[in-house]
Amino acid sequence: MPESSEHISVEPMRAEDMEAVLHIDRLSFPVPWMPTAFTTELSNRSACYLVAHSDSQVVGFGGAWVIMDEAHITTLAVHPQHRGRRIGERLLLALLEEGIRRRASRATLEVRQHNRAARNLYQKFGFYEAAVRKNYYTDNGENAIVMWADNIHSPAYRAVLIALSNSLQNTAT
């Protein structure tokens, strides 16, 4: 595990990040995205794609679409060697803050039913389980849990994000 003096930054995804993003995507998901999908997303005005850097190395990424009043988290992954260090939290926080900046009032995502770690992360950010999409994932027919966070622009939700942000700063590496 990297030393605690390591600096993590979250920045907009760039074309130069693509090789590392594709590598993390392959390590993280049974059905990774096609390389052209990420390239297309970089030019999508409704999209926001971010990377987490540990010093100069890409160690995670996330993306969202913000359409009308809804932020839809499309993907979130951290390199297996860097998991458990709150990098996913940093990415999710930045995606939600961008959604709020773009005037989203709620956020949604789908997560594998058996991915307890991801579901716990999303619940920490105020997402609740709203529905099940049966046989959603094509690799194994696993169900997807549809999760929502409402009123993300409200003072109460902003307070949750501020508290989470402060806790991340207190453990900043």
N, C-alpha and C positions, 0 to 999 in steps of 0.2 A: 504494500500500500504506500502511496506517495507520502512524503513528509507533510506535517501540518502547516508548513510555511508556504505551501502551494497556493497560488492565486487562481481563483475561478472567475471567469468573466462570461457574461452572456451578451452575444452580439448578433446582428442580422447575418443570416446565412449568405455566403457568397459562392460564386462558381468555383473558386479555389478550394472551398471546403468539401466539394462534392465527393472526392475519392474517400475521404475519412467518413463522411456521412453514410455513403453506400456500404462501407465496411461495417460500421456500427449497426446499420439496418439489417444486414445479412446475419450478424451475430445475435440480433435481438428478436427477430421475427421469423416464423416458419415460412411465411410468404412475403419476402421483401418487395419493396416497390421497384418498379422499373427505373433505371437511371434517368430516362427522359421525363418521368413524372416529377422528380425534384427540380429538374431544369425548367420545366413548364411552370411549376409553382413559384419559382423565383420571379417570373414576369407577371404573375397573377396579382392584380391590384387588390383583390379581396383577401389575399393570403398574407400571412406573416410567418416566416420561417426563421428560426433562431438556432444558433449553435452555442454550446458551452465550451470554452477553452480552459484548459489547465496549462497555464503558461502559453505556449504557442500551439499545443496539440488539441484537436477537436476530441472531446470526450463524451459529448451528448448532443442531441438535437431535438427540436420540437417544432410543430407547426399548427396553425389554426387558420380557418377562414372566418372572416367577419362579414356577415351579410345581413343587412338591415339591422335588427336589434339582437342578433345572435352570434356568439362566438362558438365555432365548432372546432374543438381540438381534434386534429386529424392524425397526429402521430407524436410520440414522445418516446425517446430511447436514450439510454446511457450505456456506454461501453461496459461490458461485464467487469472489467478490472477496476472500474471507478464507481460501481454501484455501492449504495449504503453510505454515501458521503453527501447526500442532500442535493446533488446536482439536478436530479429530476424536479425537486421542489423549486429550485432556482428557475429552471426553464418554464415550469407551469406558472409560477408567479409572474414571470415576464410576459407570457402569452396572455394571461388574464388581464394584466395591466394594460397591454396593448389593445385588447378587446374593449376594455372600459374607455381607453383613450379614443377609440373609434366609435364610441357611443353604444356598445352592446349592453343590453340589460340582463342577459342571461347567457349561460354557457352550457354546452352539451358535448358528449363524447360517447364512444362505444368502447368497451373493454371486455376482454375474454372473461368468461364466467369463472374460470379457475385461476385467474391472475389476481390472487389475494393481495399481493404487495401493491400492485397498481390501484386496485380498488380502495385500499387503505389510504394511499396517497391522495386520491381524488376526494375521499370523504373528509380528509384533513382540511381540504380546501372548500368544504361546504357542499360538495356534490352529493346528491342522493340518488339511489337506484329507483328508476321510474318505470322501466319496461325491460322485457327480454326479447331479443331478436333470435328466434329459433334457427339453429343450423347456419348462423351468419358467416362463420369462417370456413372458407373453401378447402383448407388443407385437412381439416379433421371434423368438420361439421359442428364444432363447438358453438354454444350459444354466446351471444354478445349481451352484456348488460348495458342498457342505455342509462346514462347518468346525466343529471341536470344540476346546475347551480343557478338559482333565481336571484333577481335583484342585485346583481353584482355591482351595480352603480350606486347602491344605497350606502349611507353612512355606516350601517351595521356591518355590511360585507367588507367595506373599505377598512374598517377596524380589524376585521379578521386578517385581511391581507397585510396590513401594517404590522400586526403582531407576528405573523409568519415571517415577514421581511426582517423584523427586528431579531427574531430568533435565528434567522440565517446569518445575519450580520454578527451576532454574538458567537456563532460557531464558524465564522468566515475563515477560510484557509488562505 
